[in-house]
Amino acid sequence: MKRLLFDTCFLIDLEREMKRGAGKAHAFLGENAEAIACISWTVAGEFAEGFEDIRDTACVAMLARFEILPMDEGTAEQYARITAKLRRENQLIGTNDLWIAAAAVSHGLEVVTNNAAHFGRVSALAIRGY
């Protein structure tokens, strides 16, 4: 079964749509209902930051919709490779986005994002817009 890795912006868009009505995030999930939805530990932390308490009911409900990938040696190795390459090319992206990209590459997953230009700097990364 196909697995997809969602970035933090997707979760934020999904949360906003839950309050004001379905939009592009809900549509993407509907079109990809067969896929297993994953997030990295970095995305879980970034999303929870908006609640100040990861135990907030709304935060818990959102995170429960996703498989949270753990930090592992493969992700750390990809982070080092990707960061070094982008630094040499003077094309660094944000640290959390580097960790998201590293998790996706390590686990062989596409990143679902509305920031293809930013994540597109990581040549080894497969990207799907929504």
C-alpha positions as CSV (number, residue, x, y, z in Angstrom):
1,M,0.0,0.0,0.0
2,K,1.3,3.5,-0.9
3,R,2.5,5.7,1.9
4,L,2.8,9.5,1.8
5,L,4.6,11.9,4.1
6,F,2.8,15.1,4.8
7,D,4.5,18.4,5.8
8,T,3.4,20.7,8.5
9,C,1.6,23.1,6.2
10,F,-0.7,20.3,5.1
11,L,-1.7,19.6,8.7
12,I,-2.3,23.3,9.3
13,D,-4.4,23.6,6.1
14,L,-6.4,20.5,7.1
15,E,-7.0,21.9,10.6
16,R,-8.2,25.2,9.1
17,E,-10.5,23.4,6.7
18,M,-12.0,21.4,9.5
19,K,-13.2,24.7,11.0
20,R,-14.3,26.5,7.8
21,G,-15.1,23.8,5.3
22,A,-13.4,21.3,3.1
23,G,-10.8,22.6,0.6
24,K,-7.7,21.4,-1.1
25,A,-6.3,19.4,1.8
26,H,-9.5,17.4,2.2
27,A,-9.7,17.0,-1.6
28,F,-6.2,15.5,-1.6
29,L,-7.0,13.1,1.1
30,G,-10.2,12.0,-0.7
31,E,-8.3,11.5,-3.9
32,N,-5.6,9.5,-2.1
33,A,-7.9,7.6,0.4
34,E,-6.0,4.3,-0.2
35,A,-2.7,5.8,0.9
36,I,-1.3,5.5,4.4
37,A,-0.8,9.0,5.7
38,C,2.5,9.5,7.5
39,I,4.3,12.5,9.2
40,S,7.7,12.7,10.6
41,W,8.4,13.3,14.3
42,T,9.4,16.9,13.2
43,V,6.0,17.6,11.7
44,A,4.3,16.3,14.9
45,G,6.4,18.7,17.0
46,E,5.9,21.6,14.7
47,F,2.1,21.1,14.6
48,A,1.9,20.6,18.4
49,E,3.8,23.9,18.9
50,G,0.6,25.7,17.8
51,F,-1.2,24.2,20.8
52,E,1.5,24.7,23.4
53,D,0.4,21.3,24.8
54,I,0.7,18.1,22.6
55,R,-2.1,16.7,24.8
56,D,-4.6,19.3,23.6
57,T,-7.7,17.4,22.3
58,A,-7.6,18.9,18.8
59,C,-3.9,18.3,18.5
60,V,-4.2,14.6,19.7
61,A,-7.1,14.1,17.2
62,M,-5.1,15.5,14.3
63,L,-1.9,13.6,15.0
64,A,-3.9,10.3,15.5
65,R,-4.8,10.5,11.8
66,F,-1.2,9.9,10.8
67,E,1.5,7.3,11.3
68,I,4.3,9.2,13.0
69,L,7.7,8.0,11.7
70,P,10.4,7.8,14.4
71,M,13.8,9.4,14.3
72,D,16.2,6.7,13.1
73,E,19.7,6.3,11.9
74,G,18.7,6.3,8.2
75,T,16.9,9.6,8.7
76,A,20.0,11.1,10.4
77,E,22.2,9.9,7.6
78,Q,20.0,11.4,5.0
79,Y,19.8,14.7,7.0
80,A,23.6,14.9,7.0
81,R,23.9,14.2,3.2
82,I,21.1,16.6,2.2
83,T,22.2,19.4,4.5
84,A,25.9,19.1,3.4
85,K,24.9,19.2,-0.3
86,L,22.5,22.1,0.0
87,R,25.1,24.0,2.1
88,R,27.8,23.5,-0.6
89,E,25.3,24.8,-3.2
90,N,24.3,27.7,-1.0
91,Q,20.6,26.5,-1.2
92,L,19.9,25.6,2.5
93,I,16.2,25.4,3.5
94,G,14.9,25.5,7.1
95,T,16.2,22.9,9.6
96,N,12.8,21.4,10.2
97,D,12.2,21.0,6.5
98,L,15.6,19.4,6.1
99,W,14.5,16.8,8.7
100,I,11.2,16.3,6.9
101,A,13.0,15.8,3.6
102,A,15.5,13.4,5.2
103,A,12.7,11.3,6.7
104,A,10.9,11.1,3.3
105,V,14.1,10.1,1.5
106,S,15.1,7.6,4.1
107,H,11.7,5.9,4.1
108,G,11.3,6.2,0.3
109,L,8.2,8.4,0.6
110,E,6.9,11.3,-1.4
111,V,6.4,14.6,0.5
112,V,2.9,16.1,0.2
113,T,3.4,19.9,0.3
114,N,2.3,23.2,-1.1
115,N,5.9,24.4,-1.0
116,A,7.4,22.5,-4.0
117,A,9.8,25.3,-4.8
118,H,11.4,25.1,-1.4
119,F,11.4,21.2,-1.1
120,G,12.4,21.0,-4.7
121,R,16.0,22.0,-3.8
122,V,16.4,18.4,-2.4
123,S,17.2,16.5,-5.6
124,A,16.6,13.1,-4.0
125,L,13.1,14.0,-2.8
126,A,9.9,13.1,-4.5
127,I,7.2,15.8,-4.1
128,R,3.4,15.9,-4.6
129,G,1.5,19.1,-4.5
130,Y,-2.0,19.5,-3.2
